[in-house]
Amino acid sequence: MDEERALYIVRAGEAGAIERVLRDYSDKHRATFKFESTDEDKRKKLCEGIFKVLVKDIPTTCQVSCLEVLRILSRDKKVLVPVTTKENMQILLRLAKLNESDDSLEKVSEFPVIVESLKCLCNIVFNSQMAQQLSLELNLAAKLCNLLRKCKDRKFINDIKCFDLRLLFLLSLLHTDIRSQLRYELQGLPLLTQILESAFSIKWTDEYESAIDHNGPPLSPQETDCAIEALKALFNVTVDSWKVHKESDSHQFRVMAAVLRHCLLIVGPTEDKTEELHSNAVNLLSNVPVSCLDVLICPLTHEETAQEATTLDELPSDKTAEKETVLKNNTMVYSGMNMEAIHVLLNFMEKRIDKGSSYREGLTPVLSLLTECSRAHRNIRKFLKDQVLPPLRDVTNRPEVGSTVRNKLVRLMTHVDLGVKQIAAEFLFVLCKERVDSLLKYTGYGNAAGLLAARGLLAGGRGDNWYSEDEDTDTEEYKNAKPNINLITGHLEEPMPNPIDEMTEEQKEYEAMKLVNMLDKLSSFLLFQCVYHTAARDASL
């Protein structure tokens, strides 16, 4: 009934009446995502009627009402089949200022029309294969990049950037050819990186280092959403970077990694938004060539180095392990390097472990990233080992029992999901420089058996990668307990009482005779087997 009334007004009414009836329809169906099949033909005709209205010279408010209803109707895939034409797509492109003839975005009154047009295009492209093909024909990706260049440094049009980026993400997700076009022809990598720089208001202090204000305000909701969409689009653009990486691309990837480091060190408007922002940053970092990830850490300035030295001198001399890592002015420092970003990644990983679900989607990307960083960059590996596998002091509990990061990772080594347990074991193995004896010290043979069997290292040894030799970090407590540690369980067990000590002489003599009889039976059985097999062999000859 709503569609029939709206269709009647759209066909015969003037702009004011059309605006009113479509606004009422939009308010009523704003949260509608499933439609009755009985009114399908009416909705198709209403879509066609709206496109006919949009080509007319009507007020901006009426255009917005038409587009809002079109966005709601475009949630139904069946409705889009007859209305997804090249002419209708061009109408939306014109309203979204995606035509090359539109040079600027000066009229603020047109911004709501642009945003609603982009929202409609997002729904239509996502739900219609015909629209996806038309997007290629109309070179939509190039038009979207052109619009981004017009508004990349203008913060008051974040909604336009956000939905432009979302549409770019959808196109690059649905068409692999567009990823290559974005990467090389349209220079999407530097463009999207600049969008992130603008969203984060980055101020560079060095080539790959930005100023971080730990006491600054969080990102606004609009800036956060814009950054998340840019991160997702960049992920699609760089998804195959590890295959085609060239030396000439190193600078651009390092700049992007530096922007992502900044991203990890800031927060969004809410905890959930911060986690979503960091999650997308982790996914994108996984596409960065590992040789470019050294920018995640940076050397301290002269002033910071002096502060670190003062802090180290203040620590007691017996705290040798803790003297490597200090926290000064909210900065995590290790061996003269700023490790804030790596520490954020470590905390992010622990939060994902604590969630206890969706490990494959939520945990494996960050674990894989930390593993590759540790394998390629010595300082990162040493810092992570200091945080995850500190020198052992108390070995009375099993390695998987407890609430430390080490305990949580060891528990994952026997997880039911093969991919999860493999990457958890690989991470710990790399932290131990792929040395079997070092891994067993922290995990026990039982927990590590799966990894060692897959690597062919059940008998001991080390992996294929080379690592520098570090000094022995065993504590006195561990050295004293080591002879009594159960290698299978990886913890100190109380010595079992000797049952012979409580026996009388008669009981000892009885058990000794019992053992002699058993050995005699075993010897007779073995002799019989030997004679039997010899006779069988002679008979076959």
N, C-alpha and C positions, 0 to 999 in steps of 0.2 A: 504493500500500500504506500509506503514511504517513497519507493522508487517510482511508482506510477504518478504520484503527485509532483515529485521533483521533475520527472521527465516532461510532464505537461507544461510546467512553468518554464523550464529550460527552452522548450520548443517555441512557446508563444509569448512568454513574458518579457518585460524590459529588464534592464540591468539591476535595478533596485530590488525587484521581486525575485529575480534569480539569486541574487546575493542572500536574501533573507531565507529562502527555502533551502538553499544549499548549506547555509550556516546551521539551520535547524537539523538537517540530515547529518551533517558532520558531528554536531554535538551529541546526537543520539547514537551514532555508530562509531564513535572515536575508538572504543575498545573492542570493536567487532573484528574477529579474524576468521570466523567460519560463517559461511552464508548458506541460506536455503537454496537448494537447487531449483525450486519451483519459480523463483524470481530471477533466474539466470538471464533470460532473454531481456528482461526489463533493465537489468544492470548493464548489459551490453549496449542497449540503445541509449541509456543514460550517459555512458562513457562517450559514445559517438556524439551525442548532443553537446556534451561539455567541450569536446574538441572544436566543434563548430562555433561555440560561444567564444572560445579563447582566441580565435583568429580575428574577432571583431575588436573594435576600439572601445573597450569597456574600462571602468575605473579600476584602480589597483586593488581596492578592497574586494571587488567582485572577482578579479583574477585569483586572489588568494583563496576565496571561498570555493571557486571551481577546482583549483588544484588540491585543496584539502580533501574534497570528495573524491577526486580522481585518485589520490594517494590511498584512500580507504578502499576503493573499488579494485585497485591494482593488486590488492592482497589475494584476490581470487584469480588463479591461473587461467581458468576457463573463460573468464570475461576478457582476458587480454588477447586471445587468439584473433578475433576479427578487428580489433582496434589498434593492434601493433603494426603500423604501416610506416613507411619512410616519411610520408607527409606529417603524420602525427608526431613522430620522433623529432622532426625538424621544428615543429611548433614548440615542443618542450625545450629543445636546444636554444631556440631564440629567446624564450622567456628566462632561461637560466644564464643568459649572457655568454653562451658558449660559441657564438659565431665570431669569426675572425674580425668582422666589421665593427664589433663593439670594443672600443679602445679603452674605456675606463669604467670605473664603478663609482660614479660621483653622486648619483641620485639615491639618497638613503631610503627614500620611500619605496624604491624598487627592491630593496633587500629581502623583504618577506616573500616576494614573488620568486626571486632567485632561489631562496632556500627551499620553498615548497616544490619548485620545479625539479630541483636536484633530488629531493626526497622521492618524488614520483619516478624519476629516472632510476633511482636505486631499486625500487620495488619492481618496476617493469623489466629492467635488465636481469634482476635475480630470478624472476618468475617466468620469463619468456625466452625460449631459445631463438625465436625470430628476432627479438630485440637485441639479443647478443650478436647475431649475425649482422644486423643493421648497424650496430655499434662499430664493427670493423669497417663496414662500408662507408660510414660517415666519419671515420677517423676520430672517434669520440675521445680516445686517450690523449691525443695531441691537443684537442680543445680543452680538456680538463687541465692539462699541464699549463696551457696558456692562461687559463683563469687563475690558477694558483700563483703564477708569476705576477699577476695584477694585484693580488691581495696578500702576498706572503709576509709583508712587513706592516700590515694594517690590522691591529689587534681588535678593532671594533667590529670586524666582520668574521669573527671566529666561526659562526654557524655556517657561513658559506664555505669556508675552508674545510670544516669538519665533514660536510656532506659531499663536497668535491673529492676529498680524500677517501671517503667511504666508497664512492662510486668507482674511483680509481682502483681501490682494493678489490672490489667485486670483479671488475674487468680483468685484472691481472690474475685473479683466482680462477676465473672461468675460461680464460684463453691464455695458453702458454706462449703464443706468438706475441701477445701484448707485453709480456715480461721482457722479452728481448728488445722490443721496440722502445719500451720505457728506459731500459738500461743504457742502450747505445744511441739510438736515434734522438730520443727526447731528453737525454741527460737527466733521467729521473733520479739517479742516485744523489748528485749534488743538490738538485732541486728539493727533494724530500728531506735531505739533511738540513738544508737551510730553513725549511718549515719547522723542523724540530728546534733548531737554534732560536728561532723567533718565539716559539711557544714557551721555551725555557728561559728566555731573556738572557742568553749566555754572553758573558763578557770574558774574552780570552786574555789570559795573563802570559801565555807562552804558545808555541805552535800547536801543541796538543793538550794544553792545560787550561781549565776555566776556573774562574773565581767562584767559590762556594760560600754562601752565607748560611751557616747552620741556624742562625736565629731569625732568618727571613721568613716571610709568610708562605704558606703552602700555595701550590698552584690553584688557580680558580677552576671550577668545574668545566668551564668552556675550554680553557687551555689544556686541561687534562684529557678531555675527550678528543680534542684536536691532535694532541700528541699521540694518543693511543691509535687513532686512525692512521696517522703517518707511519707509526712503527709497523703496523700490519701491512701497509702498502709496501714499505721498504723490505719487509720480510719476503714478500712475493718477488720483488725485483732482484733480490740478492740470493734467492734460494739455491741457485746453482753456482754461487761465486767460487766455491772451493775447487770447482772443475776448470774454470776459465780464468783464474786469478793471474794477472800479469804484474810485473814489477812496476809498470806505469800506473797501476791502480792503487798501489800501496798507500800513497798520500791520502786519497779519498777515503779508503777504508779506515785509515788511522784517525782521520777527522771524525768519521762516523762513530768509531769506537770511543773517542774522547767525548763526543756528545752523549753517548750511551752511559759512560761513566758518570757524567753530570746527572743524567736521568736517575741513576741508581742512588744518588746522594741527595735527592730532593723528595718531597712528599706531596701527595695529592690532597684534595679537600677532605677525604675520609680514608679510613684504614683499608677498606675494600678497594677503593679507587687506586690507592698507592700500590696495593698488591697486584692489581690488574696492570698498572703501568709498568711495574718492575717485571712482571711475568712476560709482557711483550718485549721488554728490553732484553731479557734473557734469551728469548727465542731468536731475536735478531742477532745478538752476539754469537749465537751458534753458527750463523752464516758467515761471520767475519773470519777471514783466513787467520789461523792461529798465530802466525808470525806478527800480525798487527795488534794482537791483544796485549802487548807489553805496555801500551798506553793506559791500561787500567790501573797501573801503579806508576808512581812518579817520585823522583827524588825530592827530599825536603829542601826548603830554602835555607839560607845561612842562619836566619833567625830560628827557624824550626829545628835545625840541627843542634844549635846551642841549647835550646829548651830540652831536646831529647837527652843530650849529654847530662844536663843537670838532673833530669828525672832518673836516669840510669844510676847516677852516683848516689841518689837518695835511697835506692833499693838496698836491702840487706845483702851482704856478700854471699850468703848461703842460698839466695834465690837465683841461682844461675839460669834456670830455664826461663823464669819470668823476665829476666833482664833483656831478653831479645825483643819482647813485645811490650810496648808501653802505650798508654792512652793519655795524650796530652792535648788539652783544648779541644776535646771531642774528635781528635784525629788518631786513628789506629796506625801506629808506627812500628815498623819491623826492619831492623838492620839499615836504618837510614832511609827507608822507603815508605811512602804514604800508602797504606793498605786499606783505606776506607771502603773502596768499591768491592774488594775481595771479601771484606768482612760482611758487607751487606749481602753479597751473594751467599755466603755461608749461613747467615741468619735466615735468609729466604729459603734455603734448602732445608734447614731444620724445621721451619714452620710448615713446609710441605710434608715433611715426614710426620710431624705431629698431627696433621689432619687425618692420617690413617686411611685415606681413600684416593682413588684416581692417581695412583703412583705413576703409571705409565705416561699419562698426559701431563701431570703437574710436576713430577719429581725428576723424571729421567732427563729432561732438557738441561736443568741446572746442574745435575750431577755429571752429565756428559761434558758440559762446558768447563766445570771445575777440573775434571780429569784431564782434558786436553790442555788447559792452561798450566796445570801442574807438570804435565809431561814436557811441555815446551819451554817453560820459564822457571828457572831454578828458584828465584826469590819467592815466587808465588807458591811453589811446592813446599818450600821450607816453612813459610808462614802458615800454610794450611796444616802441615804436619804438627806444627807447634800448637795449633788450636784444636785439631781433631785427635791427634795421637801424641799427647804430651808424655814425657818420660814416666814410666810406670812406677808407682809407689805401693799402692794397695792391690794385691793380686789375690785376695781372699775370695772375691766374687767372680763368677763366670764373665767372660767378655760381653755377653749379650744381656747381662743383668745390670740395670742401672738407668740413669736418665741423662748421661752425657751424650754428646754427639757420636763419640766412638761406639757406645753401647747401642745407640739407635741404628747406626750403619751396620754393625755386626749382626743385629737382628734381621736386617734386610738381606743379608747374605744367604739366608735360608727361606726367603719369601717364595710364595707359590708362583708368582709371575717370573718367568725365566729372564725376561729383559731387565726387570728391576733388580733381581739378585745379581745378574751379571755386571751391570754398571756400578752397583754399590761395591761389589768385590773388586772390580777394576780400579775404582777410585782409591780404595785403601791400598791396593797393591802398588799403584803408582806412588802414593805417599811414602810407601816403604821402599821406594826405588827399585821395585820389582824384584826384591830379594825375598825368597821363600822363608828363610829363617826369621827375618824381621816381621813379615806378615803373620807368621804363626805365633810370634810373641804377643801380638796385639789381639789376635782373633781366635787362636786355638786351631788345631788341625781339623776338627770336625766341621767347623764353620767354613773353613777355607778349602775343603776337599773338592767341592764342585769346580771352583776356579782352577785349582791345581791340576785336576784331571783334564779339564778342557785345554790347558796349556801344556800338558805333558810334563808337569813338574812335581808329580807326587813323590818322587825320590829326592826332591830338593833342587837347589840351583837358583837361577835368576832368569828374568825375562830377556827379551832381545834388545831392549833399549839401554843406552849407556847413561849413567848418572855419575855425578862427581862423588867422591868419597868424603863422607862427613865423619866427625869424631864420634867416639862411642858415647852414647847418651844414657846408658843404663845407670839407674840410681843404686845406691848402696842397699836399699830395701829390696830391690828386685834381684840384685846379685846374691844376696843372702838367701832369698826364697827360691831361686832358680832351680836348685837340685831337687826340690820337692814339688815342682809345678807339674801337673798332669798335662802332657803335650796335646792330648786329644781335646780336653775341655778348656785348656788355657788358663786354669786357675790353681791356686794352692789348695791341696787337699790334706786333711789331717792324716798322719801315717796310720795305716791299718794295724790293729793288734796282731801279734804272731800267735796263731792258735796252738802251736806246740808248747808255748810257755805255760799254758794252764793244764797240760796233760800230765797224768801220772806215768810212771815208767812202764806199767802194764799196758796203758793205752797207746803209748808210743811204739811198744813192741808189736802190738796188734796191728796198728796202721802200717808199720814197716813190712810185716808179713803180707798184709793185704796188697801193698804196692808190688812186692816181689811176685805174688801170684798173677797180678794183672800184667806185669811185664812178661812173665812166662807165657801167658795166653797169647799176648801180642806177638811174641817171638815165634810161637808155634804157627800162628795164623800167617805170618809173613813167609815162613818157610814153606807152608802148604801152597801159598799163592805162587811162589817161585817155582816149585816142582810142577805145579799144574800148567803154568804158562810154558815151561820148557818142554813138557810132554806134548802140549798142543802144537808147538812150533815144529817139533820133530815129526809129528804125525802129518803135518801139512807138506813137509818135504817129501 
